[in-house]
Amino acid sequence: MEKVRIGLIGIGSMGSAHAMCLYRNEIKGAELRAVYDVNETRRQWSKENLKEVNVYDDEHAFFSAEDIDAVLIATPHYDHPRLAVKAFECKKHVLCEKPAGVYTKQVREMNELSQEKQVVFSMMYNQRTNPLYIKIRDMIQSGELGEIKRVNWIITNWYRSQSYYDSSSWRATWKGEGGGVLINQCPHQLDLWQWITGLVPAKIRAFCHFGKHRNIEVEDEVTAYVEHENGATGVFITTTGEAPGTNRLEIAGDRGKIVVENDRLSFWRLRIPERDFNQQYQGGFGSPECWRCEVPVVGIELGHKGITQNFVDAILTGEKLIAPGVEGINGLIMSNAMQLSTWTDSWVSLPLDEELYYDHLQDKIKNSTVVKRDSMKMLNVDGTH
């Protein structure tokens, strides 16, 4: 195979950006061969802007096309696993926008089929190409921070106005989106939490507030406490209703503390590990000598193009994936657990009870509402008040 012939599903804001990137040959070894969207307006845009690219209005015809080797999925969240499964069944490689899905039960089935069909499957976790997070991961994996004791992430710079939510009827509804800030804005942070630290969550206690700041159904403010298998603890705080917002990550270990804020990486380095100091020191009050180091971060964030190029190279040359698709479930487990903890008003132990979460989600979907564009009044999904 000289080129990977890609079919793109979903020509919304993100999908159209992917389409133009591929159409302009910005991804070496890739060719945009087809697009598929259920929306006539988006199909018309594709015909006008993507000359000589096949535009499909029929899902079966799209997947049956013999000139498509791989599929890039950029649709609303619920469709991600279903479309990926269909692609796998047609022996097509898949690059999926985040999140992997809305609930882990469907994502687990998707992961299993991808491995059974032995196709290349990647997630669009573009933040894994950010040199800042690559450097932190390297510092932890090399042992420079020592054993991790605590992770705190305050990520509140997601400000969204009511007009943002009113812009599409599917936004911020259980039926249309399946969640709020955790499923829409925070998949990258929940993925990075585990990718950077290597920590496996053991249990979670969370407090999600639904429609606290905006006229929406889903969570728009979350505070969660996490305990990991090694005894480390963590706190995750996020919201879309705070301005100005904060993005501050702290990771404390036996050999010091990493702090990331304003795109700067600081390392408070202990001259001797804290546990060693504690065993040796006899002076009562006192603490280990500590040096504050500003860690240089070198490199360019490759972003969406970097993940797409890596996906294509994995197909053509067997290059190792930056964001294997099967890892998309990791962050979703955390967000599902946070919601379930709130719904049950209790701790949630992991592995997650996927059936219990699914049942609660179905109850939410059953009573879900949509926004009628002309009046912006909340209606039931069947159109009644």
Secondary structure, 3 states (H helix, E strand, C coil): CCCEEEEEECCCHHHHHHHHHHHCCCCCCEEEEEEECCCHHHHHHHHHHCCCCEEECCHHHHHHCCCCCEEEECCCCCHHHHHHHHHHHCCCEEEECCCCCCCHHHHHHHHHHHHHHCCCEEECCHHHHCHHHHHHHHHHHCCCCCCEEEEEEEECCCCCCHHHHHCCCCCCCCCCCCCCHHHHCCHHHHHHHHHHHCCCEEEEEEEEEECCCCCCCCEEEEEEEEEECCCCEEEEEEECCCCCCCEEEEEEECCEEEEEECCEEEEEEECCCHHHHHHHCCCCCCCCCEEEEECCCCCCCCHHHHHHHHHHHHHHHCCCCCCEHHHHHHHHHHHHHHHHHHHHCCCEECCCCHHHHHHHHHHHHHCCEEECCCCCCEEECCCCC
